[in-house]
Amino acid sequence: MTFSCKSVILDRMSSTKPSKKYKGFDVLSISKIPDCASKGIYLRHRKTGLEVFHLLNNDEENLFAFTFRTPPDDSTGAAHILEHSVLCGSENYPLKDTFIRLVNQSVKTYLNALTFPDKTVFPASSMVSTDYFNLMSVYGDAVFFPKLDPEIFQQEAHRLEIDKAGTCSIQGVVYNEMKGNYSSFDSVSGTAAVRSLFPGTVYAFESGGDPLAIPSITYEQLKAFHKKYYKSDNCLVFLYGNIPTKKQLDFLQEHFLDRIEKSMTGGQCVSPTDLDSILRRETVTPFANPVFIEEKGPAPDNREQGATVMVNWLLGDTSDIDHYMECIFLSEILCGHDGSPLQKALLESGLGEDIAPNTGLLSDLRSMMLTVGLRGVQEKNVKSVESLVFKVLNSVCENGIDRNDIDSAIMSVSFANREVIRSGGPYSIVLLLRALRSWTYGKNPAETLGLRSAFGRIKQKIETDSDYIVNLIRKLLLENKHRSLIAVVPDATYSKERNDLEQKLIADAAAQTTVPAIQKRMDDLHAFQEKKETPAEIACIPHISPKDLIIQADAIRTEISTCRTAGNEKISLFLNRENTNGIIYVDVAFPADVLPAEDYPYLPLFSIAATNTGWNGKSWAETAGCVGVTCGGFSAAPLTSSVAEKESSLYSGRDWILFRMKMLSEKSDAALDLFADCLSGTSYSDTKRLQDLANEFRNDFDEAVIPSGHEFAVSRAARTANRTKAVDEIWNGISQLFTAHRLAESSMRELGKRFAAIAAAIKNGGAVIHVTADETGIPDIQGRLPDFARKAGLHTLKPRTPVPLQNFYRLTELSAEKTASADCTEVCIVQSQVGFAAAAFPASPWGKKTAAAELVLSHWLTNTLLWEQLRTIGGAYGTVANVDPVEKLFTLITYRDPDPGTSLKIFTSCMKKAAATEFDSLSVERAITGTYSREIQPRSPAGRGFTGFLRCLYGITEAEREKKLKWILSVTGPDMTAAAGRLYEQSLTGSSAVICGKNTIPPGSRIILPV
């Protein structure tokens, strides 16, 4: 392994003997970390105590993260509120919201702040060195030297407001965010499970803040929390990438540590952080006996729902990497998939509807916890769930573990350790969190990064000690008294009781002041929020000019050829060569658009059933076991999009059912055989299995509405924009939620027949194949594909079946409880204290220069007008403007919004204001830079391959993408004004939708039956 580092540290020292110091830093260790293809450099600053760990490697996407241990003392959400507040102005960057300024004008690849139960993390990454240090400068100044204005506290934490009717309410960004969290039954259940195992510790509190406790925190308490924990000797700075260590240490010293040293008195910065005291507060007293706890959670309006019942065990320390990998392996072997011993027994028991969503291992705390359980359990069966769990565990110990279950768990863990993933951010985020498992608790961060080596030791024990796994089960589960049985029961009184308590808080707060005083504080806060910062003030935030950016799209080369079967069937083949680390990704896409429109609502559940109901004469449990030992993942899902280019091919711009499998190259023969067996012989005759899948699908949809309400709202608003958006609503929107309920209550025998007919129809419609693999894997897999295609029964792709557009629109129409004009806002009622608003209207098409201006405008709107009006002033947790040129659609949304009806009006006023704005050159430059960053986001090897495939399917060429990037970089102020004018006119006749609770229904709405 070679490294590009020119750091003095590495020039002077070997990989095993660290130097004693570098300038003001002591070098604690330097070690090779093969699992990360990196060298780990661990240092501590002598005067301030700040610690630095650099994973030095050849990756050009550099990442830093400032982490502070922030154990809560209560559930007021101090850590969460502070995470928001420090990014709202600091000494060197005294703006109202430095975070959103960075979002607006950086070419970052990741920018975030995260509150955990015992720590707060501020990570950011970029592929441009100048931008990287700009981000570090602003973030470091924010965490160490924040302004923490009183107005920011009111904005982010809580404040009392009064409306025109004289009604008081509590508002605040964090307050509203957490009201949304406490409206989700699954979130409440997960929190209850954790709390049950950690009484008397920091984990028994809500670090995000309980809305019933947040109003009790004071401004002075928040500042004291910062003073106590946001100190250099409690700060862990994680670095990743190829920027030399020396250069980064010098930057930290010059920009932050010199200033901290000047503020030190008596050789210390304030008072030293007592790590031992923090660790004691995170250590729970072992239980003498297991506990049983019953709690209430929010109940849905649309049906009766049983309790979520969970058996939870406290396991060992997350910083012990060998024990951590033991627990990961044990979790996989017992409940890694539906065919695993515990999961299979629970599913087949009839005690509940489906597996509890938080089943598995939780490792974000100092101690790990394992949870297994069921959702939808009747009260009489609560204790039976626990009895069944222990019956299975005892049986496993007495009769041994099936070798397939062992091999399946080994495959799953090995695959996870080998695959480079990118889910919402760079892979370095995964490594950061791994390092924090030891570092947060006073240990060397390198200790928890060697997962492959640790798992190698586990596998050695498995092969040499036949009792190893059984002994683990006995020790960690059967003989472990530190466990809980918890039942979270949906209760209609839960939301009412919380609402009554909230009203009491409001009444108590109002009784301590007067209406004029409330109004004055509101006016003062709004004046603070609406104060326009001067260009000179805004200029303090560094940014890169568009002229310094490269007009070069992330070219992905996809080879298109054909694969011929023995029967001379000609299958289109798409190949992507990427550095996949010996993993092969195979996709087989069948056309959904050969089906009539009335089959479309069935396709999401059909896709799940297609890979989860058994095939080739095997039961679903047997095939689940085969999948586990053969590949790293196997699934199917529907896919739709419009076509970007006018030129079309047989495969462009179509609807698909996409089957996806990922496999190790050395197991490709067995994996392809398994894949072919599924495609050629899936059976839908197991009605019990179909019922379980239908129940789980319905329950997951129910629980997705509140946390993802913005997605459901925008899908509803856009459902008549075009065919693709109608299909998206049918498959993924509120329409599908109603379908999910209908299918779960239908005849499984008839449903199985329908699925079999759908499978036959899409297979008869032909298929295309896509492969992503490395240079070695491509020729190897390519030679096997003709036989695979023959065994799978694949055919040459046929044209789509013409279906009138109105047939799809009709499927999105839902019965209304209250009718109004056809163009009024559509409202879906949910059990939530916050809501979600969305508006949709036409935009410029792909391939037009005007679309680039609208893209830059959407970025500017998100980070200026919408942010100011809806988040800063309105108290919504999030708001976004988005344009999709392929769909020719512009959308506006809010997330966890206290007043979604008013937000719809603000959407219009913001668009009108944008249309009247004369954009200065600096604002345009910053918006272009921020927009550019979204266009060049790096992807994982698998992500690059799949993106290349999708671009082929939907007519997006590399030449057009490069032209788009060129147009983005050339957008002018008049271009943005013209774009805003066009879009404002379109918005006046656009569609809108709201998802909200009964207390925030916009007047004159068309209300869909409660979901």
Beta strands, then each sheet from edge to edge (+ up, - down):
strand 1: 21-22
strand 2: 25-33
strand 3: 38-45
strand 4: 51-56
strand 5: 62-69
strand 6: 108-111
strand 7: 114-115
strand 8: 119-126
strand 9: 159-162
strand 10: 168-171
strand 11: 235-241
strand 12: 291-298
strand 13: 307-317
strand 14: 354-355
strand 15: 360-362
strand 16: 367-377
strand 17: 483-491
strand 18: 558-564
strand 19: 570-577
strand 20: 583-591
strand 21: 633-639
strand 22: 656-664
strand 23: 768-773
strand 24: 816-818
strand 25: 826-829
strand 26: 836-842
strand 27: 878-884
strand 28: 889-895
strand 29: 991-996
strand 30: 1006-1008
sheet 1: 1+ 2- 3+ 4- 11- 5+ 8- 6+
sheet 2: 1+ 2- 3+ 4- 11- 5+ 8- 7+
sheet 3: 9+ 10-
sheet 4: 12+ 17+ 13- 16+ 14-
sheet 5: 12+ 17+ 13- 16+ 15-
sheet 6: 18+ 19- 23- 20+ 22- 21+
sheet 7: 24+ 30- 25- 29- 26+ 28- 27+
end
